[in-house]
Amino acid sequence: LIKKEHPETKINIFYTDIRATGKNCEEFYNRARESFGIRFIKSNISAVIKSDLSQEDELLIRGEDIIEDKLFENETDLVVLAVGIEPALGTDKLSQILNISQDNYGFLLEKHLKIKPSETAVNGIFIAGAIQAPKDIPSSIAQAESAAAKSIALLSKGQVELDPHIVYFDAEKCDLCRLCENICQFNAIKIEGKNLTLTQANCSGCGACAAMCPNDALFIPGFRQDQLNTQIHTVLGENKKEYPLIIAFLCNWCSYVGADLAGTSKITYSSNIRVVHVMCTAMLDPALVFESFFQGADGVLIAGCYEQDCHYDTGFIKAKTRYESVREMLAESGINENRVKIISVSAGEGEKYAKVINEFKNEIEDLGPIKPNEYIKPSIEERKEKEKAKLDEI
């Protein structure tokens, strides 16, 4: 624009790396160099200071020309700095009000980067433009059109359709411990005074709150703790003579579909596996893992999404945190902690699912049948010696 209005203007662009991405951007880059005579200089800039040699308010740019391998000083009338784009002021507060997660840079997180880029984890709230990430104008417009279309589709129905797999509440069992409120990231549960308010429209159905509830006051139809226990008793009671007997808890969105793909693709894997279907690994109460061992399982596999692809945003992260607690409790109970394993399997990784099953079966075979107190914790004296050795190393 400057060169069009003032052709005599000399423009230098000092860059470290440059890439012309997007439609017609390469042509624009070439036209800037060839038609308008703009100089692109690969360099490292060390300082931008006021020039002492000029009577006017000129600036002096000092740096290193990478291509010619020499230092330079360049006097100029105007310097425009290309700075990184940051989230707008107030984004943090907006995130808290709407209960939408932020990424490491402070931008609002979409539900899924590729599949649902304009949706958020909160039903009915959509995002577009630079509030999600740095964007150019065409990308912002395209995402805004997507958000507008989804909003119109939602409003035109006249009523909201809820997934049947959402949390329900039994007030008689609740003792207002607040564990559910603390773990719910979707703002579906609020405790004020002596009342628990459940907003089912906000519930995504991950079941993390139900797994945390010590009184079974929260439940998801079809996935109540007693129903999952019944599944465990059924699948483990079919053939207890088979060894090793492994029970696998598979999430609805990724690993369960991956297991189905392994079957439809006729990929061979061990038949020692017994599957229990859950909506998300976050709904897996540690008590279910212990119940599996009590009912004769030799190993327990927990398979969920990849962290960045979790249908419930942080569901698999919660499952991993709980998994570490399960391992500690197993060790306390005298059961080898390696009898339980957690992995990520996507919907398209049928081969990986089969490979993991076969490898885990071999690991359990190496451990042998469960024996009383098979895992002996180090004595207090042994632990003190190890801690002292670590301190000595430091």
FENQUIGI-V701691 format. One record per pair of residues at least 24 apart in sequence whose C-alpha atoms are under 10 Angstrom apart, sorted by the first residue. I is the first residue (numbers start at 1). J is the second residue. D is the distance in whole Angstrom. If there is no record, write none. Layout:
BEGIN
i=I j=J d=D
i=I j=J d=D
END
This chain:
BEGIN
i=3 j=32 d=9
i=3 j=36 d=7
i=3 j=37 d=9
i=3 j=38 d=9
i=4 j=36 d=8
i=7 j=36 d=8
i=7 j=37 d=10
i=9 j=36 d=10
i=9 j=37 d=10
i=9 j=38 d=9
i=10 j=36 d=10
i=10 j=37 d=8
i=10 j=38 d=7
i=10 j=39 d=8
i=10 j=76 d=9
i=11 j=36 d=9
i=11 j=37 d=8
i=11 j=38 d=5
i=11 j=39 d=6
i=11 j=40 d=9
i=11 j=76 d=9
i=11 j=78 d=10
i=12 j=37 d=9
i=12 j=38 d=6
i=12 j=39 d=5
i=12 j=40 d=6
i=12 j=41 d=7
i=12 j=74 d=9
i=12 j=76 d=9
i=12 j=79 d=10
i=13 j=38 d=7
i=13 j=39 d=6
i=13 j=40 d=5
i=13 j=41 d=6
i=13 j=42 d=8
i=13 j=43 d=9
i=13 j=79 d=10
i=13 j=80 d=9
i=14 j=39 d=8
i=14 j=40 d=6
i=14 j=41 d=5
i=14 j=42 d=6
i=14 j=43 d=6
i=14 j=44 d=8
i=14 j=45 d=8
i=14 j=61 d=10
i=14 j=63 d=9
i=14 j=64 d=10
i=14 j=65 d=9
i=14 j=81 d=10
i=15 j=40 d=7
i=15 j=41 d=6
i=15 j=42 d=5
i=15 j=43 d=6
i=15 j=44 d=7
i=15 j=45 d=9
i=15 j=65 d=10
i=15 j=66 d=10
i=15 j=82 d=10
i=16 j=41 d=8
i=16 j=42 d=6
i=16 j=43 d=6
i=16 j=44 d=6
i=16 j=45 d=9
i=16 j=65 d=10
i=16 j=66 d=9
i=17 j=41 d=10
i=17 j=42 d=7
i=17 j=43 d=9
i=18 j=42 d=9
i=22 j=136 d=9
i=22 j=138 d=10
i=22 j=139 d=10
i=23 j=138 d=10
i=41 j=65 d=7
i=41 j=66 d=8
i=41 j=67 d=8
i=41 j=68 d=10
i=42 j=66 d=6
i=42 j=67 d=7
i=42 j=68 d=9
i=43 j=67 d=8
i=43 j=68 d=9
i=43 j=69 d=9
i=43 j=70 d=10
i=43 j=71 d=9
i=43 j=72 d=10
i=44 j=71 d=9
i=45 j=71 d=10
i=45 j=72 d=9
i=45 j=73 d=10
i=47 j=73 d=10
i=48 j=73 d=10
i=48 j=74 d=10
i=48 j=75 d=10
i=48 j=79 d=8
i=49 j=75 d=10
i=50 j=75 d=9
i=50 j=76 d=10
i=51 j=75 d=7
i=51 j=76 d=9
i=84 j=134 d=9
i=85 j=130 d=9
i=85 j=133 d=8
i=85 j=134 d=6
i=85 j=135 d=9
i=86 j=130 d=9
i=86 j=131 d=9
i=86 j=133 d=9
i=86 j=134 d=8
i=87 j=130 d=8
i=87 j=131 d=6
i=87 j=132 d=8
i=87 j=133 d=8
i=87 j=134 d=9
i=88 j=130 d=9
i=88 j=131 d=7
i=91 j=131 d=8
i=97 j=187 d=10
i=98 j=122 d=8
i=98 j=125 d=8
i=98 j=186 d=9
i=98 j=187 d=8
i=99 j=185 d=7
i=99 j=186 d=6
i=99 j=187 d=6
i=99 j=188 d=10
i=100 j=125 d=9
i=100 j=185 d=8
i=100 j=186 d=8
i=100 j=187 d=9
i=101 j=185 d=8
i=101 j=186 d=9
i=101 j=313 d=9
i=101 j=314 d=10
i=102 j=132 d=9
i=103 j=132 d=9
i=103 j=133 d=9
i=105 j=133 d=9
i=106 j=131 d=9
i=106 j=132 d=9
i=106 j=133 d=9
i=107 j=131 d=6
i=107 j=132 d=5
i=107 j=133 d=6
i=107 j=134 d=9
i=108 j=132 d=5
i=108 j=133 d=8
i=109 j=133 d=9
i=109 j=313 d=9
i=110 j=313 d=9
i=111 j=309 d=9
i=111 j=310 d=9
i=111 j=311 d=8
i=111 j=312 d=8
i=111 j=313 d=7
i=112 j=308 d=8
i=112 j=309 d=7
i=112 j=310 d=8
i=112 j=311 d=8
i=112 j=312 d=10
i=112 j=313 d=8
i=113 j=308 d=9
i=113 j=309 d=9
i=114 j=309 d=10
i=116 j=146 d=10
i=116 j=147 d=10
i=117 j=143 d=8
i=117 j=146 d=9
i=117 j=147 d=9
i=118 j=142 d=10
i=118 j=143 d=6
i=118 j=144 d=8
i=118 j=145 d=9
i=118 j=146 d=7
i=118 j=147 d=6
i=118 j=148 d=9
i=118 j=150 d=9
i=119 j=143 d=10
i=119 j=146 d=9
i=119 j=147 d=7
i=119 j=150 d=9
i=119 j=151 d=10
i=120 j=313 d=10
i=121 j=185 d=9
i=121 j=186 d=7
i=121 j=202 d=9
i=121 j=203 d=10
i=121 j=204 d=8
i=121 j=311 d=9
i=121 j=312 d=7
i=121 j=313 d=7
i=122 j=185 d=9
i=122 j=186 d=6
i=122 j=187 d=8
i=122 j=188 d=9
i=122 j=201 d=9
i=122 j=202 d=6
i=122 j=203 d=8
i=122 j=204 d=8
i=123 j=160 d=10
i=123 j=162 d=10
i=123 j=186 d=9
i=123 j=201 d=7
i=123 j=202 d=6
i=123 j=203 d=8
i=123 j=204 d=8
i=124 j=150 d=9
i=124 j=151 d=7
i=124 j=154 d=8
i=124 j=155 d=9
i=124 j=160 d=9
i=124 j=201 d=9
i=124 j=202 d=9
i=125 j=150 d=10
i=125 j=151 d=8
i=126 j=150 d=8
i=126 j=151 d=8
i=160 j=201 d=8
i=161 j=201 d=9
i=162 j=200 d=8
i=162 j=201 d=7
i=162 j=202 d=9
i=162 j=203 d=9
i=162 j=204 d=9
i=163 j=200 d=10
i=163 j=201 d=9
i=163 j=203 d=9
i=163 j=204 d=8
i=163 j=205 d=8
i=164 j=205 d=9
i=164 j=220 d=8
i=164 j=221 d=8
i=164 j=222 d=9
i=165 j=203 d=9
i=165 j=204 d=8
i=165 j=205 d=5
i=165 j=206 d=9
i=165 j=207 d=9
i=165 j=219 d=9
i=165 j=220 d=6
i=165 j=221 d=6
i=165 j=222 d=8
i=165 j=223 d=8
i=165 j=279 d=8
i=166 j=200 d=7
i=166 j=201 d=9
i=166 j=202 d=9
i=166 j=203 d=6
i=166 j=204 d=6
i=166 j=205 d=4
i=166 j=206 d=8
i=166 j=207 d=8
i=166 j=219 d=8
i=166 j=220 d=6
i=166 j=221 d=7
i=167 j=198 d=8
i=167 j=199 d=9
i=167 j=200 d=7
i=167 j=203 d=7
i=167 j=204 d=8
i=167 j=205 d=6
i=167 j=206 d=9
i=167 j=207 d=7
i=167 j=208 d=10
i=167 j=209 d=8
i=167 j=210 d=8
i=167 j=217 d=10
i=167 j=218 d=6
i=167 j=219 d=5
i=167 j=220 d=5
i=167 j=221 d=8
i=167 j=223 d=10
i=167 j=224 d=10
i=168 j=198 d=8
i=168 j=199 d=10
i=168 j=200 d=8
i=168 j=203 d=10
i=168 j=205 d=10
i=168 j=210 d=9
i=168 j=217 d=8
i=168 j=218 d=6
i=168 j=219 d=5
i=168 j=220 d=6
i=168 j=221 d=8
i=169 j=196 d=9
i=169 j=197 d=9
i=169 j=198 d=7
i=169 j=200 d=10
i=169 j=210 d=9
i=169 j=216 d=9
i=169 j=217 d=6
i=169 j=218 d=5
i=169 j=219 d=7
i=169 j=220 d=9
i=170 j=215 d=10
i=170 j=216 d=8
i=170 j=217 d=5
i=170 j=218 d=6
i=170 j=219 d=8
i=171 j=195 d=9
i=171 j=196 d=8
i=171 j=217 d=7
i=171 j=218 d=9
i=172 j=215 d=10
i=172 j=217 d=8
i=173 j=213 d=10
i=173 j=214 d=10
i=173 j=215 d=6
i=173 j=216 d=7
i=173 j=217 d=5
i=173 j=218 d=9
i=174 j=213 d=9
i=174 j=214 d=9
i=174 j=215 d=7
i=174 j=216 d=8
i=174 j=217 d=5
i=174 j=218 d=8
i=175 j=213 d=10
i=175 j=214 d=9
i=175 j=215 d=8
i=175 j=217 d=9
i=176 j=213 d=10
i=176 j=217 d=10
i=177 j=213 d=8
i=177 j=214 d=9
i=177 j=215 d=10
i=178 j=209 d=10
i=178 j=212 d=10
i=178 j=213 d=9
i=179 j=209 d=7
i=179 j=210 d=10
i=179 j=211 d=10
i=179 j=212 d=6
i=179 j=213 d=7
i=179 j=214 d=9
i=180 j=207 d=10
i=180 j=208 d=8
i=180 j=209 d=4
i=180 j=210 d=7
i=180 j=211 d=9
i=180 j=212 d=6
i=180 j=213 d=6
i=180 j=214 d=10
i=180 j=217 d=10
i=180 j=218 d=9
i=181 j=209 d=8
i=181 j=212 d=10
i=182 j=209 d=9
i=182 j=212 d=10
i=183 j=208 d=7
i=183 j=209 d=6
i=183 j=210 d=10
i=183 j=212 d=8
i=183 j=318 d=9
i=184 j=208 d=7
i=184 j=209 d=6
i=184 j=210 d=10
i=185 j=209 d=10
i=185 j=312 d=9
i=185 j=313 d=9
i=185 j=314 d=8
i=185 j=315 d=10
i=186 j=312 d=9
i=186 j=313 d=10
i=204 j=311 d=9
i=204 j=312 d=7
i=205 j=279 d=7
i=205 j=280 d=8
i=205 j=283 d=9
i=205 j=312 d=8
i=206 j=251 d=10
i=206 j=278 d=9
i=206 j=279 d=6
i=206 j=280 d=5
i=206 j=281 d=8
i=206 j=282 d=6
i=206 j=283 d=6
i=206 j=284 d=10
i=206 j=311 d=9
i=206 j=312 d=6
i=206 j=313 d=10
i=206 j=314 d=10
i=206 j=315 d=7
i=206 j=316 d=10
i=207 j=278 d=9
i=207 j=279 d=8
i=207 j=280 d=7
i=207 j=281 d=9
i=207 j=282 d=6
i=207 j=283 d=4
i=207 j=284 d=8
i=207 j=285 d=10
i=207 j=312 d=10
i=207 j=315 d=9
i=208 j=280 d=8
i=208 j=281 d=8
i=208 j=282 d=5
i=208 j=283 d=5
i=208 j=284 d=8
i=208 j=285 d=9
i=208 j=312 d=10
i=208 j=314 d=10
i=208 j=315 d=7
i=208 j=318 d=8
i=208 j=319 d=9
i=209 j=282 d=9
i=209 j=283 d=7
i=210 j=282 d=9
i=210 j=283 d=7
i=210 j=284 d=9
i=210 j=285 d=8
i=211 j=281 d=10
i=211 j=282 d=7
i=211 j=283 d=5
i=211 j=284 d=6
i=211 j=285 d=5
i=211 j=286 d=8
i=211 j=287 d=9
i=211 j=288 d=10
i=212 j=282 d=9
i=212 j=283 d=8
i=212 j=284 d=9
i=212 j=285 d=7
i=212 j=286 d=10
i=213 j=285 d=9
i=214 j=285 d=10
i=219 j=283 d=10
i=220 j=279 d=10
i=220 j=283 d=9
i=222 j=278 d=9
i=222 j=279 d=10
i=223 j=277 d=9
i=223 j=278 d=7
i=223 j=279 d=8
i=223 j=283 d=9
i=223 j=284 d=10
i=224 j=283 d=10
i=225 j=283 d=9
i=225 j=284 d=9
i=225 j=285 d=8
i=225 j=287 d=9
i=225 j=288 d=8
i=226 j=288 d=10
i=228 j=276 d=8
i=228 j=277 d=9
i=228 j=278 d=8
i=228 j=284 d=9
i=228 j=285 d=10
i=228 j=288 d=8
i=229 j=276 d=10
i=229 j=287 d=9
i=229 j=288 d=7
i=229 j=289 d=10
i=229 j=291 d=8
i=229 j=292 d=8
i=231 j=274 d=10
i=231 j=275 d=9
i=231 j=276 d=7
i=231 j=277 d=9
i=232 j=274 d=9
i=232 j=275 d=9
i=232 j=276 d=7
i=232 j=288 d=8
i=232 j=289 d=10
i=232 j=291 d=8
i=232 j=292 d=6
i=232 j=293 d=10
i=232 j=295 d=8
i=232 j=296 d=10
i=232 j=297 d=9
i=233 j=291 d=9
i=233 j=292 d=8
i=233 j=294 d=10
i=233 j=295 d=7
i=233 j=296 d=9
i=234 j=274 d=10
i=234 j=276 d=10
i=234 j=295 d=10
i=235 j=273 d=9
i=235 j=274 d=6
i=235 j=275 d=8
i=235 j=276 d=8
i=235 j=292 d=10
i=235 j=295 d=10
i=235 j=297 d=10
i=236 j=273 d=10
i=236 j=274 d=7
i=236 j=275 d=10
i=236 j=292 d=8
i=236 j=293 d=10
i=236 j=295 d=7
i=236 j=296 d=7
i=236 j=297 d=7
i=237 j=295 d=8
i=237 j=296 d=8
i=237 j=297 d=10
i=238 j=274 d=10
i=239 j=272 d=10
i=240 j=295 d=9
i=240 j=296 d=7
i=240 j=297 d=8
i=241 j=296 d=10
i=242 j=271 d=9
i=242 j=272 d=7
i=243 j=272 d=7
i=243 j=297 d=9
i=243 j=298 d=8
i=243 j=361 d=9
i=243 j=364 d=9
i=243 j=365 d=8
i=243 j=368 d=9
i=243 j=369 d=8
i=244 j=271 d=10
i=244 j=272 d=6
i=244 j=273 d=9
i=244 j=296 d=10
i=244 j=297 d=8
i=244 j=298 d=6
i=244 j=299 d=8
i=244 j=360 d=10
i=244 j=361 d=7
i=244 j=362 d=9
i=244 j=363 d=10
i=244 j=364 d=7
i=244 j=365 d=6
i=244 j=366 d=10
i=244 j=367 d=10
i=244 j=368 d=8
i=244 j=369 d=8
i=245 j=271 d=9
i=245 j=272 d=5
i=245 j=273 d=6
i=245 j=274 d=8
i=245 j=293 d=10
i=245 j=296 d=8
i=245 j=297 d=5
i=245 j=298 d=5
i=245 j=299 d=7
i=245 j=300 d=9
i=245 j=361 d=8
i=245 j=364 d=9
i=245 j=365 d=10
i=245 j=369 d=10
i=246 j=270 d=10
i=246 j=271 d=9
i=246 j=272 d=6
i=246 j=273 d=5
i=246 j=274 d=6
i=246 j=275 d=9
i=246 j=292 d=9
i=246 j=293 d=9
i=246 j=296 d=9
i=246 j=297 d=6
i=246 j=298 d=6
i=246 j=299 d=5
i=246 j=300 d=6
i=246 j=301 d=7
i=246 j=339 d=9
i=246 j=340 d=10
i=246 j=357 d=9
i=246 j=360 d=9
i=246 j=361 d=7
i=246 j=364 d=9
i=247 j=272 d=8
i=247 j=273 d=6
i=247 j=274 d=5
i=247 j=275 d=6
i=247 j=276 d=7
i=247 j=289 d=9
i=247 j=292 d=7
i=247 j=293 d=9
i=247 j=296 d=10
i=247 j=297 d=6
i=247 j=298 d=8
i=247 j=299 d=7
i=247 j=300 d=5
i=247 j=301 d=6
i=247 j=302 d=9
i=247 j=340 d=10
i=248 j=273 d=7
i=248 j=274 d=6
i=248 j=275 d=5
i=248 j=276 d=6
i=248 j=277 d=8
i=248 j=289 d=10
i=248 j=292 d=10
i=248 j=299 d=9
i=248 j=300 d=6
i=248 j=301 d=5
i=248 j=302 d=6
i=248 j=303 d=7
i=248 j=340 d=10
i=248 j=341 d=9
i=248 j=342 d=10
i=248 j=357 d=9
i=249 j=274 d=9
i=249 j=275 d=6
i=249 j=276 d=5
i=249 j=277 d=6
i=249 j=278 d=7
i=249 j=279 d=10
i=249 j=280 d=9
i=249 j=281 d=7
i=249 j=284 d=8
i=249 j=288 d=10
i=249 j=289 d=9
i=249 j=300 d=8
i=249 j=301 d=6
i=249 j=302 d=5
i=249 j=303 d=6
i=249 j=304 d=8
i=249 j=342 d=10
i=250 j=275 d=7
i=250 j=276 d=6
i=250 j=277 d=5
i=250 j=278 d=6
i=250 j=279 d=8
i=250 j=280 d=8
i=250 j=281 d=7
i=250 j=301 d=8
i=250 j=302 d=6
i=250 j=303 d=5
i=250 j=304 d=6
i=250 j=305 d=9
i=250 j=344 d=10
i=250 j=345 d=9
i=251 j=276 d=9
i=251 j=277 d=6
i=251 j=278 d=5
i=251 j=279 d=5
i=251 j=280 d=5
i=251 j=281 d=6
i=251 j=282 d=9
i=251 j=283 d=9
i=251 j=284 d=10
i=251 j=302 d=9
i=251 j=303 d=7
i=251 j=304 d=5
i=251 j=305 d=7
i=251 j=310 d=10
i=251 j=311 d=10
i=251 j=316 d=9
i=251 j=344 d=10
i=251 j=345 d=9
i=251 j=346 d=10
i=252 j=277 d=7
i=252 j=278 d=6
i=252 j=279 d=5
i=252 j=280 d=6
i=252 j=281 d=9
i=252 j=304 d=8
i=252 j=305 d=9
i=252 j=311 d=9
i=252 j=347 d=10
i=253 j=278 d=9
i=253 j=279 d=7
i=253 j=280 d=8
i=253 j=304 d=8
i=253 j=305 d=7
i=253 j=309 d=10
i=253 j=310 d=8
i=253 j=311 d=7
i=253 j=312 d=10
i=253 j=345 d=10
i=253 j=346 d=8
i=253 j=347 d=7
i=254 j=279 d=10
i=254 j=280 d=9
i=254 j=303 d=9
i=254 j=304 d=6
i=254 j=305 d=5
i=254 j=306 d=8
i=254 j=309 d=9
i=254 j=310 d=8
i=254 j=311 d=9
i=254 j=344 d=8
i=254 j=345 d=6
i=254 j=346 d=5
i=254 j=347 d=4
i=254 j=348 d=8
i=254 j=349 d=9
i=255 j=280 d=10
i=255 j=302 d=9
i=255 j=303 d=6
i=255 j=304 d=6
i=255 j=305 d=7
i=255 j=306 d=10
i=255 j=343 d=9
i=255 j=344 d=7
i=255 j=345 d=5
i=255 j=346 d=6
i=255 j=347 d=6
i=255 j=348 d=9
i=255 j=349 d=8
i=255 j=350 d=9
i=255 j=352 d=10
i=255 j=353 d=8
i=256 j=303 d=8
i=256 j=304 d=8
i=256 j=305 d=10
i=256 j=345 d=9
i=256 j=346 d=9
i=256 j=347 d=7
i=256 j=350 d=10
i=256 j=353 d=10
i=257 j=345 d=9
i=257 j=346 d=8
i=257 j=347 d=5
i=257 j=348 d=8
i=257 j=349 d=9
i=257 j=350 d=8
i=258 j=303 d=10
i=258 j=345 d=7
i=258 j=346 d=6
i=258 j=347 d=4
i=258 j=348 d=6
i=258 j=349 d=5
i=258 j=350 d=5
i=258 j=351 d=8
i=258 j=352 d=8
i=258 j=353 d=7
i=258 j=354 d=9
i=259 j=345 d=9
i=259 j=346 d=9
i=259 j=347 d=8
i=259 j=348 d=9
i=259 j=349 d=8
i=259 j=350 d=6
i=259 j=351 d=9
i=259 j=352 d=9
i=259 j=353 d=6
i=259 j=354 d=8
i=260 j=347 d=9
i=260 j=348 d=10
i=260 j=349 d=10
i=260 j=350 d=7
i=260 j=353 d=10
i=261 j=347 d=8
i=261 j=348 d=7
i=261 j=349 d=8
i=261 j=350 d=5
i=261 j=351 d=8
i=261 j=353 d=9
i=261 j=354 d=10
i=262 j=347 d=10
i=262 j=348 d=9
i=262 j=349 d=8
i=262 j=350 d=4
i=262 j=351 d=6
i=262 j=352 d=9
i=262 j=353 d=7
i=262 j=354 d=7
i=263 j=350 d=8
i=263 j=351 d=10
i=263 j=354 d=9
i=264 j=350 d=9
i=265 j=350 d=8
i=265 j=351 d=9
i=266 j=350 d=10
i=266 j=351 d=10
i=267 j=350 d=8
i=267 j=351 d=7
i=267 j=353 d=10
i=267 j=354 d=7
i=267 j=355 d=10
i=268 j=351 d=9
i=268 j=354 d=7
i=268 j=355 d=9
i=268 j=358 d=9
i=269 j=351 d=9
i=269 j=353 d=9
i=269 j=354 d=5
i=269 j=355 d=7
i=269 j=356 d=9
i=269 j=357 d=7
i=269 j=358 d=6
i=269 j=359 d=10
i=269 j=361 d=10
i=270 j=354 d=8
i=270 j=355 d=9
i=270 j=356 d=10
i=270 j=357 d=7
i=270 j=358 d=6
i=270 j=359 d=9
i=270 j=360 d=10
i=270 j=361 d=7
i=270 j=362 d=10
i=271 j=357 d=9
i=271 j=358 d=9
i=271 j=361 d=10
i=272 j=357 d=9
i=272 j=358 d=9
i=272 j=361 d=8
i=273 j=297 d=10
i=273 j=299 d=9
i=273 j=300 d=9
i=273 j=301 d=9
i=273 j=357 d=7
i=273 j=358 d=9
i=273 j=360 d=10
i=273 j=361 d=8
i=274 j=300 d=10
i=274 j=301 d=10
i=275 j=301 d=9
i=276 j=302 d=10
i=278 j=304 d=10
i=279 j=304 d=10
i=279 j=311 d=10
i=279 j=312 d=10
i=280 j=304 d=7
i=280 j=305 d=9
i=280 j=310 d=9
i=280 j=311 d=8
i=280 j=312 d=8
i=280 j=315 d=7
i=280 j=316 d=8
i=280 j=319 d=9
i=281 j=305 d=9
i=281 j=315 d=7
i=281 j=316 d=6
i=281 j=317 d=9
i=281 j=318 d=8
i=281 j=319 d=6
i=281 j=320 d=9
i=281 j=322 d=10
i=281 j=323 d=10
i=281 j=342 d=10
i=282 j=312 d=9
i=282 j=314 d=9
i=282 j=315 d=5
i=282 j=316 d=6
i=282 j=317 d=8
i=282 j=318 d=6
i=282 j=319 d=5
i=282 j=320 d=8
i=282 j=321 d=10
i=282 j=322 d=8
i=282 j=323 d=10
i=283 j=315 d=8
i=283 j=316 d=10
i=283 j=318 d=9
i=283 j=319 d=8
i=284 j=318 d=10
i=284 j=319 d=7
i=284 j=322 d=9
i=284 j=323 d=9
i=285 j=319 d=9
i=285 j=322 d=8
i=285 j=323 d=10
i=285 j=326 d=9
i=286 j=319 d=10
i=286 j=322 d=7
i=286 j=323 d=8
i=286 j=325 d=8
i=286 j=326 d=6
i=286 j=327 d=10
i=286 j=329 d=9
i=287 j=326 d=9
i=289 j=323 d=10
i=289 j=326 d=8
i=289 j=330 d=10
i=289 j=340 d=8
i=290 j=326 d=9
i=290 j=329 d=9
i=290 j=330 d=8
i=290 j=333 d=10
i=293 j=335 d=9
i=293 j=339 d=9
i=293 j=340 d=10
i=293 j=370 d=9
i=296 j=369 d=10
i=296 j=370 d=9
i=297 j=339 d=9
i=297 j=369 d=10
i=297 j=370 d=9
i=298 j=339 d=7
i=298 j=340 d=9
i=298 j=361 d=9
i=298 j=364 d=7
i=298 j=365 d=9
i=298 j=367 d=9
i=298 j=368 d=8
i=298 j=369 d=7
i=298 j=370 d=7
i=299 j=336 d=10
i=299 j=337 d=10
i=299 j=338 d=8
i=299 j=339 d=5
i=299 j=340 d=6
i=299 j=341 d=8
i=299 j=360 d=8
i=299 j=361 d=8
i=299 j=363 d=9
i=299 j=364 d=7
i=299 j=365 d=10
i=299 j=367 d=10
i=299 j=369 d=10
i=299 j=370 d=9
i=300 j=338 d=9
i=300 j=339 d=6
i=300 j=340 d=5
i=300 j=341 d=6
i=300 j=342 d=9
i=300 j=360 d=9
i=300 j=364 d=10
i=301 j=339 d=8
i=301 j=340 d=6
i=301 j=341 d=5
i=301 j=342 d=6
i=301 j=343 d=8
i=301 j=356 d=9
i=301 j=357 d=9
i=301 j=360 d=8
i=302 j=340 d=8
i=302 j=341 d=6
i=302 j=342 d=5
i=302 j=343 d=6
i=302 j=344 d=9
i=303 j=341 d=8
i=303 j=342 d=6
i=303 j=343 d=5
i=303 j=344 d=6
i=303 j=345 d=6
i=303 j=346 d=9
i=303 j=353 d=9
i=303 j=356 d=10
i=304 j=342 d=8
i=304 j=343 d=6
i=304 j=344 d=5
i=304 j=345 d=6
i=304 j=346 d=8
i=304 j=347 d=10
i=305 j=343 d=8
i=305 j=344 d=5
i=305 j=345 d=6
i=305 j=346 d=6
i=305 j=347 d=8
i=306 j=343 d=8
i=306 j=344 d=5
i=306 j=345 d=7
i=306 j=346 d=7
i=307 j=344 d=8
i=309 j=346 d=9
i=310 j=344 d=10
i=310 j=346 d=10
i=316 j=342 d=10
i=316 j=343 d=10
i=316 j=344 d=9
i=330 j=375 d=9
i=331 j=373 d=9
i=331 j=374 d=9
i=331 j=375 d=6
i=331 j=376 d=8
i=331 j=377 d=7
i=332 j=373 d=9
i=332 j=375 d=8
i=332 j=376 d=9
i=332 j=377 d=8
i=333 j=372 d=9
i=333 j=373 d=7
i=333 j=374 d=9
i=333 j=375 d=8
i=333 j=376 d=9
i=333 j=377 d=10
i=334 j=370 d=10
i=334 j=371 d=9
i=334 j=372 d=7
i=334 j=373 d=4
i=334 j=374 d=6
i=334 j=375 d=5
i=334 j=376 d=6
i=334 j=377 d=8
i=335 j=370 d=7
i=335 j=371 d=8
i=335 j=372 d=8
i=335 j=373 d=6
i=335 j=374 d=6
i=335 j=375 d=5
i=335 j=376 d=8
i=336 j=367 d=8
i=336 j=370 d=8
i=336 j=371 d=9
i=336 j=373 d=8
i=336 j=374 d=6
i=336 j=375 d=5
i=336 j=376 d=8
i=336 j=377 d=10
i=337 j=374 d=10
i=337 j=375 d=8
i=338 j=363 d=8
i=338 j=364 d=8
i=338 j=367 d=9
i=338 j=375 d=10
i=339 j=363 d=8
i=339 j=364 d=7
i=339 j=367 d=8
i=339 j=370 d=9
i=340 j=364 d=9
END
